[in-house]
Each structure stands twice: as C-alpha cells, then as structure tokens.
Amino acid sequence: MKRIVLIGLISVLAPALGAAAPAFKSLHLEFPPDAAAFPDGPNVKIVNQNCLACHSADMVLDQPLLPRATWAAEVAKMRATYKAPLKDADIPLIVDYLAAIHAPPQ
Ligand code: HEC
C-alpha cells in the first residue's frame, strides 16, 4: 500500500520536476562587485592603509551595523589576534570611521 502511494507520488512529481529543470539551467546569479576600498568617510585614508592588507573591505562592510564599542573591540582583535600592525594613534581614528559609516542610528 505504501509502495503504491510512493509510486503514485513519483509519477505525479516527475513531470513537474522535468518541467522545472530548464529553469534551473538558466539560473543566473549576480553578486555585487567586491568593494576594493572603503567608502568615503572621516579618516578613510587611514582605514584603507590599515585594513586592506589581509582582506577586502567587504569583510568589514558585510558585518551588521555595530555600535562603536564593538568596532573598538574588533579593531583591537585585528591587532592582538591577527597581528595587524596598527599604530596606537591610528586606532581611535579607525574606530571613529567605522562608527561613522557602519553603526546603527543612535
Ligand atoms: C594582519 C592581517 C589583518 C589586518 C591588517 C586586518 N585584519 Fe581584519 N581580519 C583578519 C583575519 C585573519 C580575519 C578573519 C578572516 C576569516 O575569518 O576568514 C579578519 C576578519 C575581520 C572582520 C570580520 C569579523 C571577525 O572578527 O572575524 C572584521 C570586521 C575585520 N577583520 C576588520 C578589520 C579592520 C577594521 C581592520 C583595520 C583596522 C582589519 N580588519 C585589518 C586579519 C586582518
């Protein structure tokens, strides 16, 4: 009894799947181009100089909007964990930039 139901199901679905197949073949995906540099904002030059050596700007920009303290922790992590050669004086400038362009509205 179960087998009959299964065969019935396959014979109903098979033509439907067959008809859907050409749609899969013509599926075309477009991805946004990789951001080569950071969008304009305060201290953007310093950010481009310090944050593109190991990954693209998208690695940063694809994050959710984060509050300033989280960006500060993120930049500290880049230095402590991944050995990004960041100067002490540049860190607050980089955090300012990230908080200006990629933080939730206050
Ligand atoms: C010395 C190399 C290096 C530099 C320079 C660097 N990063 Fe990273 N970053 C990494 C690595 C490694 C990862 C993890 C990549 C992965 O998970 O695939 C990462 C990941 C990230 C992420 C994703 C979240 C996370 O914690 O994994 C963010 C955001 C980020 N970096 C921000 C920055 C910012 C902002 C700067 C500039 C201050 C920066 N990075 C500079 C190495 C670096």
Backbone and ligand atoms as CSV (ligand in chain L), in Angstrom:
chain,resi,resn,atom,element,x,y,z
A,1,MET,N,N,0.836,-1.203,0.000
A,1,MET,CA,C,0.000,0.000,0.000
A,1,MET,C,C,0.869,1.251,0.000
A,2,LYS,N,N,1.873,1.250,0.888
A,2,LYS,CA,C,2.789,2.391,0.958
A,2,LYS,C,C,3.518,2.566,-0.368
A,3,ARG,N,N,3.913,1.433,-0.967
A,3,ARG,CA,C,4.684,1.498,-2.216
A,3,ARG,C,C,3.836,2.125,-3.326
A,4,ILE,N,N,2.589,1.762,-3.337
A,4,ILE,CA,C,1.711,2.297,-4.388
A,4,ILE,C,C,1.598,3.821,-4.250
A,5,VAL,N,N,1.475,4.259,-3.018
A,5,VAL,CA,C,1.369,5.705,-2.789
A,5,VAL,C,C,2.643,6.399,-3.251
A,6,LEU,N,N,3.798,5.779,-2.934
A,6,LEU,CA,C,5.084,6.368,-3.312
A,6,LEU,C,C,5.221,6.450,-4.827
A,7,ILE,N,N,4.867,5.350,-5.503
A,7,ILE,CA,C,4.987,5.354,-6.971
A,7,ILE,C,C,4.052,6.414,-7.553
A,8,GLY,N,N,2.873,6.483,-6.953
A,8,GLY,CA,C,1.914,7.485,-7.418
A,8,GLY,C,C,2.493,8.882,-7.264
A,9,LEU,N,N,3.153,9.109,-6.164
A,9,LEU,CA,C,3.727,10.424,-5.880
A,9,LEU,C,C,4.829,10.749,-6.885
A,10,ILE,N,N,5.688,9.733,-7.156
A,10,ILE,CA,C,6.788,9.963,-8.101
A,10,ILE,C,C,6.230,10.261,-9.485
A,11,SER,N,N,5.199,9.517,-9.901
A,11,SER,CA,C,4.699,9.747,-11.255
A,11,SER,C,C,4.011,11.104,-11.372
A,12,VAL,N,N,3.533,11.621,-10.252
A,12,VAL,CA,C,2.930,12.954,-10.296
A,12,VAL,C,C,4.031,14.023,-10.297
A,13,LEU,N,N,5.076,13.777,-9.493
A,13,LEU,CA,C,6.138,14.791,-9.342
A,13,LEU,C,C,7.114,14.809,-10.522
A,14,ALA,N,N,7.396,13.643,-11.101
A,14,ALA,CA,C,8.439,13.582,-12.131
A,14,ALA,C,C,8.211,14.577,-13.273
A,15,PRO,N,N,7.031,14.614,-13.877
A,15,PRO,CA,C,6.854,15.590,-14.966
A,15,PRO,C,C,7.014,17.032,-14.459
A,16,ALA,N,N,6.562,17.266,-13.244
A,16,ALA,CA,C,6.667,18.623,-12.695
A,16,ALA,C,C,8.138,18.997,-12.535
A,17,LEU,N,N,8.937,18.051,-12.038
A,17,LEU,CA,C,10.370,18.325,-11.866
A,17,LEU,C,C,11.040,18.490,-13.219
A,18,GLY,N,N,10.625,17.635,-14.177
A,18,GLY,CA,C,11.188,17.729,-15.525
A,18,GLY,C,C,10.912,19.109,-16.115
A,19,ALA,N,N,9.731,19.609,-15.899
A,19,ALA,CA,C,9.369,20.913,-16.457
A,19,ALA,C,C,10.158,22.029,-15.775
A,20,ALA,N,N,10.517,21.777,-14.516
A,20,ALA,CA,C,11.221,22.824,-13.777
A,20,ALA,C,C,12.712,22.844,-14.135
A,21,ALA,N,N,13.223,21.729,-14.673
A,21,ALA,CA,C,14.661,21.623,-14.931
A,21,ALA,C,C,15.224,22.749,-15.796
A,22,PRO,N,N,14.589,23.092,-16.911
A,22,PRO,CA,C,15.189,24.172,-17.714
A,22,PRO,C,C,15.325,25.473,-16.918
A,23,ALA,N,N,14.431,25.684,-15.979
A,23,ALA,CA,C,14.517,26.898,-15.176
A,23,ALA,C,C,15.813,26.902,-14.369
A,24,PHE,N,N,16.211,25.716,-13.852
A,24,PHE,CA,C,17.469,25.637,-13.105
A,24,PHE,C,C,18.651,25.932,-14.016
A,25,LYS,N,N,18.590,25.415,-15.247
A,25,LYS,CA,C,19.722,25.597,-16.172
A,25,LYS,C,C,19.957,27.071,-16.472
A,26,SER,N,N,18.874,27.827,-16.553
A,26,SER,CA,C,19.052,29.225,-16.960
A,26,SER,C,C,19.227,30.142,-15.744
A,27,LEU,N,N,19.334,29.503,-14.571
A,27,LEU,CA,C,19.509,30.322,-13.366
A,27,LEU,C,C,20.798,31.133,-13.476
A,28,HIS,N,N,20.693,32.409,-13.239
A,28,HIS,CA,C,21.860,33.286,-13.385
A,28,HIS,C,C,21.984,34.115,-12.124
A,29,LEU,N,N,23.089,33.990,-11.445
A,29,LEU,CA,C,23.272,34.725,-10.191
A,29,LEU,C,C,24.219,35.890,-10.398
A,30,GLU,N,N,23.850,37.016,-9.883
A,30,GLU,CA,C,24.755,38.161,-9.945
A,30,GLU,C,C,25.156,38.561,-8.541
A,31,PHE,N,N,26.441,38.601,-8.282
A,31,PHE,CA,C,26.941,39.030,-6.989
A,31,PHE,C,C,27.416,40.473,-7.094
A,32,PRO,N,N,27.265,41.231,-6.016
A,32,PRO,CA,C,27.772,42.600,-6.087
A,32,PRO,C,C,29.285,42.563,-6.228
A,33,PRO,N,N,29.867,43.517,-6.936
A,33,PRO,CA,C,31.326,43.515,-7.086
A,33,PRO,C,C,31.994,43.710,-5.734
A,34,ASP,N,N,33.156,43.096,-5.550
A,34,ASP,CA,C,33.907,43.254,-4.305
A,34,ASP,C,C,34.304,44.718,-4.123
A,35,ALA,N,N,34.070,45.265,-2.943
A,35,ALA,CA,C,34.498,46.640,-2.708
A,35,ALA,C,C,36.017,46.659,-2.591
A,36,ALA,N,N,36.680,47.414,-3.459
A,36,ALA,CA,C,38.138,47.450,-3.468
A,36,ALA,C,C,38.661,48.307,-2.323
A,37,ALA,N,N,37.904,49.315,-1.957
A,37,ALA,CA,C,38.350,50.209,-0.893
A,37,ALA,C,C,37.120,50.616,-0.082
A,38,PHE,N,N,37.376,51.303,1.017
A,38,PHE,CA,C,36.263,51.722,1.875
A,38,PHE,C,C,35.583,52.962,1.301
A,39,PRO,N,N,34.271,53.087,1.473
A,39,PRO,CA,C,33.587,54.286,1.005
A,39,PRO,C,C,34.059,55.513,1.790
A,40,ASP,N,N,33.889,56.657,1.176
A,40,ASP,CA,C,34.365,57.901,1.771
A,40,ASP,C,C,33.796,58.108,3.176
A,41,GLY,N,N,34.578,58.715,4.013
A,41,GLY,CA,C,34.155,58.996,5.383
A,41,GLY,C,C,35.338,59.571,6.128
A,42,PRO,N,N,35.133,59.948,7.384
A,42,PRO,CA,C,36.232,60.534,8.159
A,42,PRO,C,C,37.383,59.530,8.319
A,43,ASN,N,N,38.601,59.976,8.066
A,43,ASN,CA,C,39.819,59.145,8.217
A,43,ASN,C,C,39.877,57.956,7.255
A,44,VAL,N,N,39.145,58.031,6.146
A,44,VAL,CA,C,39.075,56.856,5.260
A,44,VAL,C,C,40.462,56.442,4.757
A,45,LYS,N,N,41.361,57.425,4.598
A,45,LYS,CA,C,42.700,57.098,4.096
A,45,LYS,C,C,43.421,56.146,5.054
A,46,ILE,N,N,43.315,56.449,6.340
A,46,ILE,CA,C,43.986,55.613,7.353
A,46,ILE,C,C,43.377,54.216,7.372
A,47,VAL,N,N,42.064,54.171,7.190
A,47,VAL,CA,C,41.391,52.866,7.175
A,47,VAL,C,C,41.856,52.071,5.959
A,48,ASN,N,N,41.901,52.703,4.798
A,48,ASN,CA,C,42.378,51.999,3.602
A,48,ASN,C,C,43.825,51.537,3.773
A,49,GLN,N,N,44.629,52.328,4.448
A,49,GLN,CA,C,46.037,51.951,4.642
A,49,GLN,C,C,46.188,50.781,5.608
A,50,ASN,N,N,45.282,50.682,6.578
A,50,ASN,CA,C,45.463,49.695,7.655
A,50,ASN,C,C,44.577,48.456,7.564
A,51,CYS,N,N,43.508,48.531,6.804
A,51,CYS,CA,C,42.509,47.457,6.884
A,51,CYS,C,C,42.342,46.674,5.590
A,52,LEU,N,N,43.246,46.840,4.630
A,52,LEU,CA,C,43.083,46.113,3.366
A,52,LEU,C,C,44.235,45.149,3.094
A,53,ALA,N,N,45.179,45.060,4.013
A,53,ALA,CA,C,46.347,44.209,3.759
A,53,ALA,C,C,45.976,42.731,3.770
A,54,CYS,N,N,45.028,42.347,4.609
A,54,CYS,CA,C,44.742,40.917,4.784
A,54,CYS,C,C,43.399,40.491,4.203
A,55,HIS,N,N,42.486,41.406,4.034
A,55,HIS,CA,C,41.169,41.048,3.483
A,55,HIS,C,C,40.562,42.262,2.812
A,56,SER,N,N,39.470,42.005,2.090
A,56,SER,CA,C,38.814,43.092,1.365
A,56,SER,C,C,38.015,43.970,2.330
A,57,ALA,N,N,37.612,45.122,1.836
A,57,ALA,CA,C,36.744,45.999,2.620
A,57,ALA,C,C,35.426,45.287,2.932
A,58,ASP,N,N,35.014,44.381,2.034
A,58,ASP,CA,C,33.750,43.670,2.262
A,58,ASP,C,C,33.756,42.845,3.537
A,59,MET,N,N,34.914,42.341,3.922
A,59,MET,CA,C,34.998,41.571,5.167
A,59,MET,C,C,34.503,42.442,6.323
A,60,VAL,N,N,34.734,43.735,6.211
A,60,VAL,CA,C,34.316,44.674,7.246
A,60,VAL,C,C,32.889,45.144,6.988
A,61,LEU,N,N,32.618,45.521,5.735
A,61,LEU,CA,C,31.326,46.144,5.409
A,61,LEU,C,C,30.168,45.147,5.424
A,62,ASP,N,N,30.475,43.856,5.287
A,62,ASP,CA,C,29.419,42.843,5.320
A,62,ASP,C,C,28.970,42.514,6.743
A,63,GLN,N,N,29.645,43.075,7.730
A,63,GLN,CA,C,29.214,42.871,9.119
A,63,GLN,C,C,27.910,43.645,9.339
A,64,PRO,N,N,27.116,43.241,10.316
A,64,PRO,CA,C,25.946,44.062,10.645
A,64,PRO,C,C,26.400,45.431,11.158
A,65,LEU,N,N,25.491,46.392,11.209
A,65,LEU,CA,C,25.809,47.690,11.793
A,65,LEU,C,C,26.139,47.454,13.263
A,66,LEU,N,N,27.328,47.888,13.686
A,66,LEU,CA,C,27.779,47.594,15.048
A,66,LEU,C,C,28.008,48.885,15.820
A,67,PRO,N,N,27.720,48.879,17.107
A,67,PRO,CA,C,27.993,50.076,17.911
A,67,PRO,C,C,29.506,50.303,18.046
A,68,ARG,N,N,29.857,51.538,18.386
A,68,ARG,CA,C,31.260,51.946,18.460
A,68,ARG,C,C,32.121,51.008,19.315
A,69,ALA,N,N,31.604,50.606,20.476
A,69,ALA,CA,C,32.395,49.763,21.378
A,69,ALA,C,C,32.729,48.426,20.715
A,70,THR,N,N,31.803,47.923,19.926
A,70,THR,CA,C,32.050,46.650,19.245
A,70,THR,C,C,33.112,46.827,18.164
A,71,TRP,N,N,33.066,47.968,17.467
A,71,TRP,CA,C,34.109,48.242,16.467
A,71,TRP,C,C,35.466,48.374,17.137
A,72,ALA,N,N,35.487,49.024,18.300
A,72,ALA,CA,C,36.753,49.170,19.018
A,72,ALA,C,C,37.307,47.785,19.363
A,73,ALA,N,N,36.451,46.896,19.815
A,73,ALA,CA,C,36.884,45.539,20.162
A,73,ALA,C,C,37.359,44.799,18.912
A,74,GLU,N,N,36.675,45.039,17.810
A,74,GLU,CA,C,37.022,44.381,16.543
A,74,GLU,C,C,38.417,44.822,16.070
A,75,VAL,N,N,38.686,46.105,16.149
A,75,VAL,CA,C,39.988,46.619,15.731
A,75,VAL,C,C,41.077,46.090,16.680
A,76,ALA,N,N,40.761,46.056,17.970
A,76,ALA,CA,C,41.729,45.518,18.941
A,76,ALA,C,C,42.020,44.051,18.632
A,77,LYS,N,N,40.995,43.324,18.233
A,77,LYS,CA,C,41.166,41.909,17.884
A,77,LYS,C,C,42.066,41.756,16.661
A,78,MET,N,N,41.922,42.664,15.685
A,78,MET,CA,C,42.772,42.598,14.483
A,78,MET,C,C,44.240,42.717,14.879
A,79,ARG,N,N,44.486,43.561,15.876
A,79,ARG,CA,C,45.869,43.758,16.292
A,79,ARG,C,C,46.357,42.596,17.167
A,80,ALA,N,N,45.558,42.254,18.180
A,80,ALA,CA,C,46.012,41.246,19.148
A,80,ALA,C,C,46.032,39.847,18.536
A,81,THR,N,N,44.984,39.492,17.832
A,81,THR,CA,C,44.860,38.112,17.357
A,81,THR,C,C,45.545,37.908,16.008
A,82,TYR,N,N,45.346,38.874,15.098
A,82,TYR,CA,C,45.834,38.668,13.728
A,82,TYR,C,C,47.105,39.472,13.442
A,83,LYS,N,N,47.616,40.175,14.462
A,83,LYS,CA,C,48.891,40.902,14.343
A,83,LYS,C,C,48.862,42.001,13.291
A,84,ALA,N,N,47.711,42.647,13.121
A,84,ALA,CA,C,47.673,43.813,12.235
A,84,ALA,C,C,48.585,44.881,12.830
A,85,PRO,N,N,49.510,45.408,12.035
A,85,PRO,CA,C,50.480,46.378,12.582
A,85,PRO,C,C,49.866,47.776,12.698
A,86,LEU,N,N,49.011,47.949,13.697
A,86,LEU,CA,C,48.299,49.222,13.864
A,86,LEU,C,C,49.042,50.112,14.857
A,87,LYS,N,N,49.152,51.393,14.505
A,87,LYS,CA,C,49.749,52.355,15.436
A,87,LYS,C,C,48.693,52.759,16.455
A,88,ASP,N,N,49.135,52.935,17.714
A,88,ASP,CA,C,48.201,53.350,18.774
A,88,ASP,C,C,47.369,54.555,18.356
A,89,ALA,N,N,48.042,55.544,17.758
A,89,ALA,CA,C,47.366,56.800,17.419
A,89,ALA,C,C,46.299,56.603,16.339
A,90,ASP,N,N,46.465,55.589,15.494
A,90,ASP,CA,C,45.505,55.375,14.400
A,90,ASP,C,C,44.233,54.657,14.859
A,91,ILE,N,N,44.329,53.937,15.963
A,91,ILE,CA,C,43.192,53.102,16.364
A,91,ILE,C,C,41.911,53.910,16.613
A,92,PRO,N,N,41.964,54.998,17.416
A,92,PRO,CA,C,40.716,55.754,17.604
A,92,PRO,C,C,40.194,56.359,16.299
A,93,LEU,N,N,41.095,56.699,15.367
A,93,LEU,CA,C,40.666,57.274,14.092
A,93,LEU,C,C,39.936,56.225,13.249
A,94,ILE,N,N,40.441,55.012,13.305
A,94,ILE,CA,C,39.806,53.917,12.563
A,94,ILE,C,C,38.438,53.612,13.177
A,95,VAL,N,N,38.395,53.588,14.518
A,95,VAL,CA,C,37.116,53.311,15.195
A,95,VAL,C,C,36.112,54.438,14.901
A,96,ASP,N,N,36.597,55.684,14.863
A,96,ASP,CA,C,35.717,56.813,14.508
A,96,ASP,C,C,35.078,56.585,13.142
A,97,TYR,N,N,35.920,56.172,12.196
A,97,TYR,CA,C,35.420,55.939,10.836
A,97,TYR,C,C,34.339,54.853,10.845
A,98,LEU,N,N,34.637,53.727,11.469
A,98,LEU,CA,C,33.692,52.602,11.459
A,98,LEU,C,C,32.378,52.985,12.156
A,99,ALA,N,N,32.515,53.741,13.253
A,99,ALA,CA,C,31.308,54.169,13.974
A,99,ALA,C,C,30.513,55.182,13.149
A,100,ALA,N,N,31.222,55.933,12.283
A,100,ALA,CA,C,30.524,56.935,11.469
A,100,ALA,C,C,29.797,56.300,10.291
A,101,ILE,N,N,30.409,55.281,9.668
A,101,ILE,CA,C,29.790,54.767,8.442
A,101,ILE,C,C,29.042,53.448,8.636
A,102,HIS,N,N,29.277,52.727,9.751
A,102,HIS,CA,C,28.695,51.384,9.827
A,102,HIS,C,C,28.203,51.041,11.235
A,103,ALA,N,N,27.495,51.991,11.839
A,103,ALA,CA,C,26.916,51.761,13.167
A,103,ALA,C,C,25.409,51.995,13.094
A,104,PRO,N,N,24.659,51.385,13.995
A,104,PRO,CA,C,23.211,51.607,13.967
A,104,PRO,C,C,22.907,53.062,14.336
A,105,PRO,N,N,21.785,53.622,13.822
A,105,PRO,CA,C,21.445,55.001,14.172
A,105,PRO,C,C,21.249,55.120,15.673
A,106,GLN,N,N,21.683,56.238,16.258
A,106,GLN,CA,C,21.591,56.417,17.716
A,106,GLN,C,C,20.186,56.835,18.111
L,1,HEC,C1,C,47.236,41.280,9.667
L,1,HEC,C2,C,46.039,40.957,8.913
L,1,HEC,C3,C,44.789,41.792,9.142
L,1,HEC,C4,C,44.658,43.154,9.087
L,1,HEC,C5,C,45.715,44.193,8.758
L,1,HEC,C6,C,43.256,43.427,9.371
L,1,HEC,N1,N,42.570,42.261,9.550
L,1,HEC,FE1,FE,40.580,42.082,9.855
L,1,HEC,N2,N,40.745,40.059,9.764
L,1,HEC,C7,C,41.940,39.368,9.651
L,1,HEC,C8,C,41.656,37.948,9.678
L,1,HEC,C9,C,42.686,36.832,9.574
L,1,HEC,C10,C,40.261,37.821,9.788
L,1,HEC,C11,C,39.437,36.551,9.879
L,1,HEC,C12,C,39.200,36.110,8.466
L,1,HEC,C13,C,38.271,34.938,8.402
L,1,HEC,O1,O,37.592,34.618,9.387
L,1,HEC,O2,O,38.208,34.363,7.307
L,1,HEC,C14,C,39.727,39.171,9.827
L,1,HEC,C15,C,38.377,39.465,9.936
L,1,HEC,C16,C,37.858,40.722,10.102
L,1,HEC,C17,C,36.464,41.024,10.348
L,1,HEC,C18,C,35.325,40.006,10.379
L,1,HEC,C19,C,34.906,39.691,11.777
L,1,HEC,C20,C,35.917,38.892,12.541
L,1,HEC,O3,O,36.182,39.275,13.689
L,1,HEC,O4,O,36.438,37.871,12.032
L,1,HEC,C21,C,36.366,42.370,10.503
L,1,HEC,C22,C,35.119,43.181,10.806
L,1,HEC,C23,C,37.700,42.918,10.345
L,1,HEC,N3,N,38.580,41.897,10.091
L,1,HEC,C24,C,38.009,44.254,10.446
L,1,HEC,C25,C,39.267,44.785,10.233
L,1,HEC,C26,C,39.577,46.203,10.330
L,1,HEC,C27,C,38.578,47.295,10.664
L,1,HEC,C28,C,40.885,46.328,10.042
L,1,HEC,C29,C,41.709,47.582,10.070
L,1,HEC,C30,C,41.924,48.143,11.381
L,1,HEC,C31,C,41.413,44.983,9.794
L,1,HEC,N4,N,40.409,44.082,9.924
L,1,HEC,C32,C,42.724,44.694,9.453
L,1,HEC,C33,C,43.189,39.898,9.515
L,1,HEC,C34,C,43.472,41.241,9.422
